[in-house]
């Protein structure tokens, strides 16, 4: 049987290096088995073996911990008090109530290594992405603040020679523009390299393919609950799209956030699963594109109609895709529609460009 553990383990170790992880459990046998099975992670995981004192420790020092691994009872309690924390529940299946899906990840006992690493990968990746976004935003704010300070200092100088002022300002602006341009080029090249590397890793190389049956065997129960919920939302979304043909353009435009939110949901759900990183990026980019659409983009009746036609095709394909992979398990490559979804999203973007589109 194909197992992704060897590939996921280094990714988890890489993600977890700047994250705080704690195991909260008073079950000595479980802790002993955990130490034995996940020895390479122990240097990154703090173990609290007194649940009462441990809960107090987590509440008192919550900034130190990003992920809490515990049983369902403790996990639900922590999630109610600190909803921003990521909680991985490890418990017997009968102790988990799926009505309370606020828990981030669930692994049933006895613990399968591959399922545990998949769950840890999902959580550590989400946290790594969040921290990267916060760092990027803070860096931008610092750059803007520094730029404003430099402009103020330049303008406060008493220049007798206006030509000197012009030259200094021109030099200053040109320098910052060059830095910004070079930074943008580096960023774009990095994104292209990243995309190509992942594409090579998961799509082009037949040796990297994984069949649906194997892939699904590595998921946990909470993953299926999320998939069920996503399929239900897509069904309601289909009804909305079909009804949207009769809506006035302004009314339809006012509901574009709902459309964007559906593709953001796809991004959030797929981003949790090892194997769909490229697809999740595609849907995140498409969600941002929809959010940025202007009213004038939809005012042409043909634009709106083609937009809806294309969205309905994508959603129908997504519902079939979910059935084939997660329920029928009848494909030998779970990434078989990645390129098709990417192409469909790009075709929709072309609708709003000033040229004829062949759909």
C-alpha positions as CSV (number, residue, x, y, z in Angstrom):
1,X,0.0,0.0,0.0
2,X,1.3,3.5,-0.9
3,X,2.1,5.6,2.2
4,X,2.8,9.3,2.1
5,X,4.4,9.4,5.5
6,X,8.0,9.7,4.3
7,X,7.1,12.7,2.2
8,X,4.9,14.4,4.7
9,X,7.3,14.0,7.7
10,X,10.0,16.4,6.5
11,X,7.3,18.9,5.5
12,X,5.8,18.7,9.0
13,X,9.3,19.1,10.6
14,X,10.0,22.1,8.4
15,X,6.6,23.8,9.2
16,X,6.8,23.1,12.9
17,X,10.2,24.7,13.5
18,X,8.8,28.1,14.4
19,X,5.6,26.8,16.0
20,X,4.6,25.9,19.6
21,X,3.0,22.5,19.9
22,X,1.8,20.9,23.2
23,X,0.5,17.4,23.9
24,X,-2.0,17.5,26.8
25,X,-2.8,14.0,28.2
26,X,-2.7,12.2,31.5
27,X,-2.8,8.7,29.9
28,X,0.6,7.3,30.6
29,X,0.2,4.4,28.1
30,X,-0.8,6.8,25.3
31,X,2.1,9.2,26.1
32,X,4.6,6.2,26.0
33,X,3.3,5.1,22.7
34,X,3.3,8.6,21.3
35,X,7.0,9.1,22.4
36,X,7.9,5.8,20.7
37,X,6.0,6.4,17.4
38,X,6.8,10.1,17.0
39,X,10.3,10.4,18.5
40,X,11.5,12.8,15.8
41,X,8.9,15.3,16.7
42,X,9.5,15.2,20.5
43,X,12.0,17.9,20.5
44,X,9.3,20.2,19.1
45,X,6.4,19.1,21.3
46,X,6.0,19.9,24.9
47,X,4.2,17.2,26.9
48,X,1.8,18.2,29.8
49,X,0.8,15.0,31.6
50,X,-1.4,16.6,34.2
51,X,-4.6,17.7,32.4
52,X,-5.8,20.2,35.1
53,X,-2.5,21.9,35.5
54,X,-1.9,21.6,31.8
55,X,-5.0,23.5,30.9
56,X,-4.1,26.3,33.3
57,X,-0.6,26.3,31.8
58,X,-2.0,26.7,28.2
59,X,-4.4,29.4,29.3
60,X,-1.7,31.3,31.1
61,X,0.8,31.1,28.3
62,X,-1.4,30.9,25.2
63,X,1.1,32.9,23.1
64,X,3.6,30.0,23.4
65,X,1.3,27.5,21.8
66,X,-0.1,27.2,18.2
67,X,-1.2,23.6,18.2
68,X,-2.8,21.7,21.1
69,X,-2.9,17.9,20.8
70,X,-5.4,16.4,23.3
71,X,-8.6,14.3,23.7
72,X,-12.1,15.4,22.6
73,X,-13.3,16.7,26.0
74,X,-10.2,18.9,26.5
75,X,-10.1,19.9,22.8
76,X,-13.7,21.1,22.8
77,X,-13.1,23.1,26.0
78,X,-9.9,24.7,24.6
79,X,-11.6,25.6,21.3
80,X,-14.5,27.3,23.1
81,X,-12.2,29.4,25.2
82,X,-9.5,30.0,22.6
83,X,-11.1,29.6,19.1
84,X,-8.0,31.0,17.4
85,X,-5.9,28.0,18.5
86,X,-5.5,24.9,16.4
87,X,-6.6,21.8,18.1
88,X,-5.8,18.2,17.0
89,X,-8.0,15.7,18.9
90,X,-6.7,12.1,19.3
91,X,-9.4,10.0,20.9
92,X,-11.6,6.9,20.4
93,X,-14.1,7.5,17.6
94,X,-17.1,6.9,19.9
95,X,-15.9,9.8,22.1
96,X,-16.0,12.3,19.2
97,X,-19.3,14.1,18.4
98,X,-19.1,15.3,14.8
99,X,-21.8,17.9,15.5
100,X,-19.0,19.9,17.2
101,X,-16.9,20.3,14.1
102,X,-15.1,23.4,15.6
103,X,-12.3,21.0,16.3
104,X,-9.6,21.5,13.6
105,X,-8.4,17.9,13.1
106,X,-9.3,14.5,14.5
107,X,-7.3,11.2,14.5
108,X,-8.9,8.1,15.9
109,X,-7.2,5.6,18.2
110,X,-5.3,3.4,17.5
111,X,-3.2,6.1,15.8
112,X,-2.0,5.5,12.3
113,X,1.2,7.3,11.6
114,X,0.3,8.5,8.1
115,X,-3.1,9.8,9.4
116,X,-1.4,11.7,12.2
117,X,1.2,13.2,9.9
118,X,-1.5,14.2,7.4
119,X,-3.4,16.0,10.2
120,X,-0.2,17.7,11.5
121,X,0.7,18.8,8.0
122,X,-2.7,20.4,7.6
123,X,-2.4,22.4,10.8
124,X,1.3,23.3,10.6
125,X,0.8,24.5,7.0
126,X,-2.1,26.7,7.9
127,X,-0.2,28.3,10.8
128,X,3.0,28.7,8.6
129,X,0.9,30.5,5.9
130,X,-0.8,32.7,8.5
131,X,2.6,33.7,10.1
132,X,4.1,34.3,6.7
133,X,1.1,36.6,5.8
134,X,1.4,38.5,9.1
135,X,5.2,38.9,8.5
136,X,4.6,40.2,5.0
137,X,2.0,42.7,6.1
138,X,4.2,44.0,8.9
139,X,7.1,44.3,6.5
140,X,5.0,46.3,4.1
141,X,3.8,48.6,6.9
142,X,7.4,49.1,8.0
143,X,8.4,50.0,4.4
144,X,5.6,52.4,4.1
145,X,6.4,54.1,7.4
146,X,10.1,54.4,6.4
147,X,9.1,55.8,3.0
148,X,6.9,58.4,4.6
149,X,9.6,59.4,7.1
150,X,12.2,59.7,4.3
151,X,9.9,61.9,2.3
152,X,9.2,64.1,5.3
153,X,12.9,64.5,6.0
154,X,13.6,65.3,2.4
155,X,10.9,68.0,2.2
156,X,11.9,69.5,5.6
157,X,15.3,70.4,4.3
158,X,15.9,74.0,3.4
159,X,17.1,73.9,-0.2
160,X,18.2,77.2,-1.9
161,X,18.7,75.4,-5.1
162,X,15.4,73.9,-6.4
163,X,17.3,71.8,-9.0
164,X,19.0,70.1,-6.2
165,X,15.7,69.3,-4.5
166,X,14.3,67.9,-7.8
167,X,17.4,65.7,-8.3
168,X,17.3,64.4,-4.8
169,X,13.6,63.6,-5.0
170,X,14.0,62.0,-8.4
171,X,16.9,59.9,-7.2
172,X,14.9,58.9,-4.1
173,X,11.8,57.9,-6.0
174,X,13.8,56.1,-8.7
175,X,15.7,54.1,-6.1
176,X,12.5,53.0,-4.3
177,X,10.8,52.2,-7.6
178,X,13.8,50.1,-8.7
179,X,13.8,48.2,-5.4
180,X,10.1,47.6,-5.6
181,X,10.4,46.5,-9.2
182,X,13.3,44.1,-8.4
183,X,11.4,42.8,-5.4
184,X,8.3,42.2,-7.5
185,X,10.3,40.4,-10.2
186,X,11.9,38.2,-7.5
187,X,8.5,37.5,-6.0
188,X,7.0,36.6,-9.3
189,X,9.9,34.3,-10.3
190,X,9.7,32.6,-6.9
191,X,6.0,32.0,-7.4
192,X,6.6,30.6,-10.9
193,X,9.4,28.3,-9.6
194,X,7.2,27.2,-6.7
195,X,4.3,26.5,-9.0
196,X,6.5,24.6,-11.5
197,X,8.1,22.5,-8.7
198,X,4.7,21.5,-7.2
199,X,3.3,20.8,-10.7
200,X,6.3,18.6,-11.4
201,X,5.9,16.9,-8.1
202,X,2.2,16.2,-8.1
203,X,1.0,16.3,-11.8
204,X,3.7,15.6,-14.4
205,X,5.5,12.7,-12.8
206,X,3.6,9.4,-13.0
207,X,5.6,8.1,-10.1
208,X,4.1,10.8,-7.8
209,X,0.5,9.8,-8.6
210,X,-1.8,8.4,-6.0
211,X,-5.0,6.6,-6.5
212,X,-8.2,7.7,-4.8
213,X,-8.6,4.5,-2.7
214,X,-5.1,5.0,-1.2
215,X,-5.5,8.7,-0.7
216,X,-8.9,8.3,1.1
217,X,-7.4,5.6,3.4
218,X,-5.0,8.3,4.7
219,X,-7.8,10.7,5.7
220,X,-9.6,10.9,9.0
221,X,-13.3,11.2,9.9
222,X,-13.3,14.9,10.3
223,X,-12.0,15.3,6.7
224,X,-15.1,13.4,5.4
225,X,-17.3,15.7,7.5
226,X,-15.8,18.7,5.8
227,X,-16.1,17.1,2.4
228,X,-19.8,16.4,3.0
229,X,-20.4,19.9,4.1
230,X,-18.5,21.3,1.1
231,X,-20.6,19.1,-1.3
232,X,-23.8,20.4,0.4
233,X,-22.6,24.0,0.0
234,X,-21.8,23.4,-3.7
235,X,-25.3,22.0,-4.2
236,X,-26.9,25.2,-2.8
237,X,-24.4,27.3,-4.8
238,X,-25.6,25.6,-8.0
239,X,-29.2,26.6,-7.2
240,X,-28.0,30.2,-6.6
241,X,-26.2,30.3,-10.0
242,X,-29.2,29.0,-11.9
243,X,-31.4,31.6,-10.3
244,X,-28.9,34.4,-11.0
245,X,-29.7,34.5,-14.7
246,X,-32.9,36.3,-13.9
247,X,-31.3,38.8,-11.5
248,X,-30.6,42.4,-12.5
249,X,-26.9,43.1,-13.0
250,X,-26.6,45.3,-9.9
251,X,-28.4,42.8,-7.7
252,X,-26.1,40.0,-9.0
253,X,-23.0,42.2,-8.5
254,X,-24.0,42.8,-4.9
255,X,-23.8,39.0,-4.3
256,X,-20.4,38.5,-5.9
257,X,-18.9,38.1,-2.4
258,X,-20.9,34.9,-2.0
259,X,-19.4,33.6,-5.2
260,X,-15.9,34.5,-4.0
261,X,-16.5,33.0,-0.6
262,X,-17.4,29.6,-2.2
263,X,-14.0,29.5,-4.0
264,X,-12.3,30.6,-0.8
265,X,-14.0,27.7,1.0
266,X,-12.6,25.4,-1.7
267,X,-9.1,26.9,-1.1
268,X,-9.4,26.5,2.7
269,X,-10.6,22.9,2.5
270,X,-8.1,21.7,-0.2
271,X,-5.3,23.6,1.5
272,X,-5.7,21.3,4.5
273,X,-5.1,18.2,2.4
274,X,-1.7,17.1,1.3
275,X,-1.9,16.6,-2.5
276,X,-4.0,19.6,-3.6
277,X,-1.7,22.6,-2.9
278,X,-1.6,23.7,-6.5
279,X,-5.4,23.4,-6.9
280,X,-6.0,25.3,-3.6
281,X,-3.7,28.2,-4.9
282,X,-5.7,28.3,-8.1
283,X,-9.0,28.6,-6.3
284,X,-7.6,31.2,-3.9
285,X,-6.4,33.3,-6.8
286,X,-9.8,32.9,-8.5
287,X,-11.6,34.0,-5.4
288,X,-9.5,37.2,-5.3
289,X,-10.2,37.8,-8.9
290,X,-14.0,37.6,-8.3
291,X,-13.7,40.0,-5.4
292,X,-11.9,42.5,-7.6
293,X,-14.6,42.4,-10.4
294,X,-16.2,45.8,-11.0
295,X,-19.8,46.5,-11.8
296,X,-18.9,47.6,-15.3
297,X,-17.3,44.1,-15.9
298,X,-20.8,42.5,-15.5
299,X,-22.9,45.1,-17.2
300,X,-22.6,43.4,-20.5
301,X,-25.4,40.8,-20.7
302,X,-23.1,38.4,-22.6
303,X,-20.4,38.7,-19.9
304,X,-22.8,37.9,-17.1
305,X,-24.3,34.9,-19.1
306,X,-20.9,33.5,-20.0
307,X,-19.7,34.0,-16.5
308,X,-22.6,32.0,-15.1
309,X,-22.4,29.3,-17.7
310,X,-18.7,28.7,-16.9
311,X,-19.2,28.8,-13.2
312,X,-22.0,26.2,-13.4
313,X,-19.7,23.9,-15.4
314,X,-16.9,24.2,-12.8
315,X,-19.3,23.5,-9.9
316,X,-20.8,20.5,-11.7
317,X,-17.3,19.2,-12.3
318,X,-16.4,19.8,-8.6
319,X,-19.4,17.8,-7.3
320,X,-18.5,14.9,-9.6
321,X,-14.9,15.2,-8.7
322,X,-15.8,14.9,-5.0
323,X,-17.9,11.9,-5.6
324,X,-15.2,10.2,-7.8
325,X,-12.4,10.8,-5.3
326,X,-13.9,10.7,-1.8
327,X,-16.9,8.3,-2.2
328,X,-16.6,6.2,-5.4
329,X,-12.7,6.2,-5.1
330,X,-12.6,5.2,-8.8
331,X,-9.7,7.2,-10.1
332,X,-6.0,6.2,-10.3
333,X,-4.9,9.8,-10.0
334,X,-6.6,12.2,-7.5
335,X,-5.0,15.2,-9.4
336,X,-6.6,14.2,-12.7
337,X,-8.7,17.4,-12.9
338,X,-6.1,20.0,-11.6
339,X,-5.2,21.2,-15.1
340,X,-8.8,21.3,-16.2
341,X,-9.9,23.5,-13.2
342,X,-7.0,25.8,-13.8
343,X,-7.9,26.2,-17.4
344,X,-11.6,26.8,-16.6
345,X,-10.7,29.6,-14.1
346,X,-8.4,31.2,-16.7
347,X,-11.1,31.1,-19.4
348,X,-13.5,32.9,-17.0
349,X,-10.9,35.6,-16.5
350,X,-10.6,36.0,-20.3
351,X,-14.3,36.8,-20.4
352,X,-13.7,40.2,-18.9
353,X,-10.8,41.1,-21.2
354,X,-11.5,43.2,-24.4
355,X,-11.2,40.3,-26.8
356,X,-13.3,37.5,-28.2
357,X,-13.2,34.4,-26.1
358,X,-13.5,30.8,-27.2
359,X,-15.1,28.7,-24.5
